[in-house]
Structures are given as structure tokens and as C-alpha cells.
Amino acid sequence: MARKTGEENRRNVLEVATRLFYQRGIRAVGMDTVVKESGVGNATVYRQFPTKDALATAYVQGRADAWFERMRQAAEEYPAPRDKLIAVFEVLAGDTAGASYRGCPMLNTNTEFPDGQHPAHLAAIGHKRQVREWFRTIAVDADVQDPDQLADELLIVLNGAYATGAVLDGATYGQRALAMARRIVDDACPRL
């Protein structure tokens, strides 16, 4: 049996931690559980992630990067900027309707780590700022009169749907968020 490389071990540990952290919450999962479920030794885990904070931060950043990759792919299917914005909410509606949906990892992390200096908290906040800036950039491309306002409103709808969908009926609130986003975008984007 071939030994795994450091990168393979890192990926394995992060995949296991990602599943566990998302299902149960970061604080609820101990490093011993990650070690056991990843099937590697303590030394291997701690060589890749010296602290639980480092693992939690890698989890948040990985989820943030994956979110952007999925959303950008969805948005790129449409040439019109207004349709790019709506595409994000179409994906959101599908996500919140899923049986395993447990909320937005960044919002969950922000709740678990309210300390503004914690690295996982900072990664979560950085992601939300990046999302807002991305919405703003698309709004500028759509020739919106007030791209900041549109970006803010869409971010509120996005985060509201993610938070509410985790607590109540995700399918219903995902669809309502999509409908709200359509109305907001229709109101803000000039008809060409």
C-alpha cells in the first residue's frame, strides 16, 4: 500500500473536517474526531493543521472558494449582467432545498466565532465582503444607477435566505429569495 503524500493527507483531513464541521458545527467537533474519521494519525493531522483554528480557517476558506466557483460558473452561463445576478439566486434556491442543507458555512462560522480577530471569523467576513463586491461589479456592468445599493440589497436577501432556510423550510425560503432577487434586479436594472 502506497503512502499518501502530504497534500493527499491534507486534502483528506480537510474533506473530513468539512463534512463534520458543516453537519455538526466547528465547536462541536473535536480534533480527536477529525483524526479518527480521517483515518490518519495525530501527527499527520497536526503536521497539516497545527491547531483547530487553522483547520477551521481552512474549512471556511475552502467553502468560500467553492461557493464562488459554483456561483461564477452559474453566472457565466448568461451574457446579460442582470441574468448573472439572478443565476446566483437560482443556485441558492437549489442549495437551500437540499435535505442536508444546514445553513451558510460563513454565517454559521461567524456565529460560532464572534471574536472579530479569530482567523475563521475573518475568513467568513472576508467572503461576505467579496460577495458584496462581486454583486457590485456585476451591477456596474448592468449599468445600474446605484450599484452599491443593489449589491447591499442582494447581499441582505442572500444572507437572509441562507439563515432562514436553515431554520425553517429551505425550499420555500430559497424560492422566495429568488423571487425577491428578481424583483430587486428588475427594479434596479434598466431595460435595454
C-alpha positions in Angstrom: 0.0 0.0 0.0 1.5 3.3 -1.1 1.9 6.1 1.4 -0.1 9.2 0.8 1.6 12.5 0.1 1.4 15.4 2.4 -1.0 17.1 0.0 -3.2 13.9 -0.2 -3.3 13.8 3.6 -4.2 17.5 3.8 -7.0 17.1 1.3 -8.3 14.0 3.2 -8.3 15.7 6.6 -9.9 18.8 5.2 -12.6 16.8 3.4 -13.5 15.0 6.6 -13.4 18.2 8.7 -15.5 20.0 6.1 -18.2 17.3 6.3 -18.1 17.2 10.1 -17.9 20.9 10.7 -20.8 21.6 8.3 -23.0 18.8 9.8 -22.3 19.4 13.5 -20.7 22.8 13.8 -17.0 23.6 14.3 -17.0 23.9 18.1 -19.0 20.6 18.4 -16.3 18.6 16.6 -13.0 17.9 18.4 -9.7 17.2 16.7 -9.8 13.7 18.0 -13.0 13.1 15.9 -11.3 14.5 12.8 -8.3 12.3 13.4 -10.4 9.2 13.9 -12.7 9.8 10.9 -9.9 10.8 8.6 -8.1 7.5 9.3 -4.7 9.1 9.9 -2.6 9.7 13.0 -2.5 12.7 15.2 1.0 13.7 13.9 -0.3 13.6 10.3 -3.3 15.9 11.1 -1.3 18.3 13.2 1.5 18.5 10.7 -1.1 19.7 8.1 -3.1 21.8 10.6 -1.1 22.8 13.7 -4.3 24.0 15.5 -8.0 23.5 15.3 -8.2 27.2 14.5 -6.0 26.6 11.4 -8.3 23.7 10.4 -11.4 25.8 11.0 -10.0 28.6 8.9 -9.0 26.2 6.1 -12.6 24.9 6.2 -14.2 28.3 5.9 -11.8 29.4 3.1 -12.4 26.2 1.2 -16.2 26.6 1.5 -15.9 30.3 0.4 -13.8 29.3 -2.6 -16.1 26.5 -3.6 -19.1 28.9 -3.3 -17.5 31.4 -5.7 -16.5 28.7 -8.1 -20.1 27.4 -8.3 -21.7 30.8 -8.5 -19.3 32.1 -11.1 -19.9 29.0 -13.3 -23.7 29.6 -13.0 -23.3 33.3 -13.7 -21.1 32.7 -16.7 -23.9 30.8 -18.5 -25.6 34.1 -19.1 -24.3 37.0 -21.2 -26.5 39.7 -19.5 -25.3 41.0 -16.1 -28.9 41.1 -14.7 -29.2 37.4 -15.5 -25.9 36.7 -13.9 -27.3 38.1 -10.6 -30.4 36.0 -10.9 -28.4 32.9 -11.6 -26.8 33.2 -8.1 -30.3 33.0 -6.5 -31.3 30.1 -8.7 -28.4 28.2 -7.3 -29.2 29.4 -3.8 -32.8 28.1 -4.2 -31.5 24.7 -5.1 -29.0 24.7 -2.2 -31.5 25.6 0.5 -33.9 23.0 -0.7 -31.4 20.2 -0.2 -32.0 17.6 2.6 -28.5 18.1 4.0 -28.7 22.0 4.0 -27.6 23.3 7.3 -27.1 27.0 6.6 -24.3 29.1 5.2 -20.9 28.0 6.5 -19.7 31.6 6.7 -22.8 32.8 8.7 -22.5 29.7 10.9 -18.8 30.4 11.5 -19.5 34.0 12.3 -22.0 32.8 15.0 -19.6 30.2 16.4 -16.6 32.6 16.5 -17.9 36.1 17.3 -14.4 37.3 18.2 -13.5 39.7 15.4 -9.9 38.6 15.4 -10.4 34.9 15.1 -9.0 33.7 11.7 -12.1 31.7 10.8 -14.2 34.7 11.6 -12.0 36.9 9.5 -12.3 34.5 6.6 -16.1 34.4 6.9 -16.3 38.2 6.9 -13.8 38.5 4.1 -16.0 36.2 2.0 -19.2 38.2 2.6 -17.3 41.4 1.6 -16.1 39.6 -1.5 -19.6 38.5 -2.4 -20.9 42.1 -2.0 -18.1 43.4 -4.2 -18.8 40.8 -6.8 -22.5 41.8 -6.8 -21.5 45.5 -7.1 -19.2 44.7 -10.1 -22.0 42.9 -11.9 -24.4 45.8 -11.1 -21.9 48.3 -12.6 -21.8 46.1 -15.7 -25.6 46.1 -15.8 -25.5 50.0 -15.8 -27.4 50.2 -12.5 -27.9 53.7 -11.2 -26.8 52.8 -7.7 -24.7 49.6 -7.8 -23.8 49.9 -4.1 -27.5 49.8 -3.1 -28.2 46.9 -5.4 -25.2 44.9 -4.0 -26.3 45.6 -0.4 -29.9 44.6 -1.1 -28.9 41.4 -2.8 -26.5 40.5 0.0 -29.3 41.0 2.5 -31.6 38.7 0.5 -28.8 36.1 0.1 -27.9 36.0 3.7 -31.5 36.2 4.9 -32.4 33.2 2.7 -29.4 31.2 3.9 -30.2 31.9 7.5 -33.9 31.5 7.3 -33.7 28.4 5.1 -31.5 26.7 7.7 -34.1 27.2 10.4 -37.4 26.9 8.5 -38.4 25.4 5.2 -35.3 25.9 3.0 -37.2 25.1 -0.2 -39.8 27.7 0.4 -37.4 30.4 1.5 -35.0 29.7 -1.3 -37.8 30.2 -3.8 -39.0 33.4 -2.1 -35.4 34.7 -2.1 -35.2 34.0 -5.8 -38.5 35.9 -6.4 -37.3 38.8 -4.3 -34.0 39.0 -6.1 -35.8 39.0 -9.4 -37.9 42.0 -8.3 -34.9 43.9 -6.9 -32.9 43.3 -10.0 -35.8 44.2 -12.3 -36.3 47.4 -10.4 -32.6 48.4 -10.5 -31.6 47.3 -14.0 -32.6 49.4 -16.9 -34.3 47.7 -19.8 -32.2 47.7 -22.9 
